[in-house]
Amino acid sequence: MGARLDKLILEAITNLNEPRGSDRVAIALYIEARLAKVFTMCFLEFLMASKYVNILPASGRKLLNGLVFPLLLPCLIFSQLGFTSMFDTLNLVKLSPLRKCLNGGSFGLCGFAKGSAFLCKLNKANPFKVAFTITVDIAGHGNFTTIQSAIDSIPSGNAKWIRIQIFAGVYREKVTITYDKTCIFLDGAGSRETFIEWDGHESTNTSSTFTSYAENLVVKGIGFKNTYNLGPKQNHLVQALSAEILGDKAAFYNCSFFGVQDTLWDVGGRHYFYQCYIQGGVDFIFGNGQSFYEQSVLYYSLETYGNGTYIGYITAQGRDSAEESSGFVFKDCVIHGRGKAYLGRAWKAFSRVIIANSKLSDIVVPVGWDAWQFVGHEDQLTYAEVDNSGPGADTSKRVPWLKKLSACEINQFLSVDKFINQDGWIAKLPTVN
C-alpha cells in the first residue's frame, strides 16, 4: 500500500497526474501518519514525507488542506519544547502553516528561500575535505564496477562527505541517489571522459538517466546522456531526461547533459551549475528549481535531431506562485546551436528566468519568450534580459511584457550568495579543484 501511495504522491507533486477523490484522502492520511512519526523520532521515515512536502507546487499543496490542524499541533508543541530547529533541518518550514507557526518564514533577502539547515561534515585533514574515497572503474580496477553499487554502499543517513571517484569510461546504467544517501561527491574524470548513459523514455518521471533525491550533492566532471532521441532525425520526439535533480543544495562543476526533449529536470531546491554544457531542443532545462547557471553553455540541437521546421524552447521554468523563491538565473553563459528557439516558455503561472551578461547567437527568435498557457496573465511572469551581447541579444522586437528589473533586483538575482547561498552552503562543499 505504501509503495502505491509513494508513487501517487510523486505523480501528484510533479503535476503529472491529478489523484482521484479516494486517493486524495489516502494520500492525506498517509502523509499525516508519516509526519506523526516525528514524535517517536523515526527520522528517516519523516525525511521521506518532508521531501514530498518540500517540492510541492502551490497546486499540489492543496492535498494538505486537511492537515493544517494535525500539523499545527505538533508545531506548537515542538515550539514550546525548543525543537523548532529540527523542523528547519527537515526542510518543513516551506509549508505555510508550519512557517507561520515556527518563525514567520525561512526566507532571506528579497524573499529567496534559505532552504534546509542540514550540512555535511567536512574532513579538513583530507585534500578533498571528505571522510574517505571509494573508486569505480568499469574495467574492474576499483572498489566497484558500477556507479549505482558504489552509491548503494554508502550508509543510509550518512552525514559525512564521501567521495566516489569514477574513472573514465561509458557507464551504461540508470543511476539513482535516494533521499537518505546524503553527502555524496561524485568525482568523474571529465565530462568528455566519464559518461553515464541510458535510453529511458517511458514517461517524464521514470526516464531519467540520473536521478538524485538527496540534499547535499556535489558532482564534477561527468557527462549525463539520454541516448533515446539522439539517433537519426525523428518525426516524433519524446520526453527522455538525462538528469533529474530534486534535493536541496546540489552543485555541478564541469558537467555535461545531453538530450533533446526535457534534458535536465531541475525539479526543486537550490542548485548551482558552474561551467556546464547542456544540450537539447524542447524545454531542455525545465522545472521549479532555484538555480544559478554560471559560465555554462546551452546548445540548441533540435534542428540536428528533429525533422521539420520546429521552433524549440530552451527553458520551461515552473514557478507556481508569487510566494515561491524559485527561478533560473543564467549569468556569463553562451547560448547557441542550430535552428531557431525561444529562450523560454511559461510552464507554470509565475515562471521566472533571468539571462544576464551572456552571449546569444542568432538561434533566438526575435520575440524571445512564449507565455504558452498563460496568455492574458503575462504580468505574473518574470522574464528578464540584462547586458547580453550577440545577434540574439537584440530586445527591440521582444514581447512587450519582458520585465525591466531595477538595479536592486538585478543585484539580488545576479549574486550567487544572495540568490541561492544565503547560508554559505557552497563554501562548505568538498574541494572540487
Secondary structure, DSSP 8 states (H G I E B T S, - for coil): -HHHHHHHHHHHHTTS----HHHHHHHHHHHHHHHHGGGGT-HHHHHHHHHHHHT--TTGGGGGGGGHHHHHHHHHHHHHHT-HHHHHHTT-TTSHHHHHHHTS--B-GGG-B-------B--TTSTT--SEEEEE-TTS-SSBSSHHHHHHTS-TT--B-EEEEE-SEEEES-EEE-TT--SEEEE-S-TTTEEEEE---S-TTT--SEEE--SSEEEES-EEEE-TT-SS-BSS-----SEEE-SSSEEEES-EEE-SBS-EEE-SSEEEEES-EEEESEEEEEES-EEEEES-EEEE-HHHHB-SS-EEEEEEE---STT---EEEEES-EEEESSEEEEEE-SSTT-EEEEES-EE-TTB-TT-EE-GGGTT-GGG-EEEEES-BSGGG--TTS-TT-----HHHHHHHT-HHHHT-TT--GGGS----
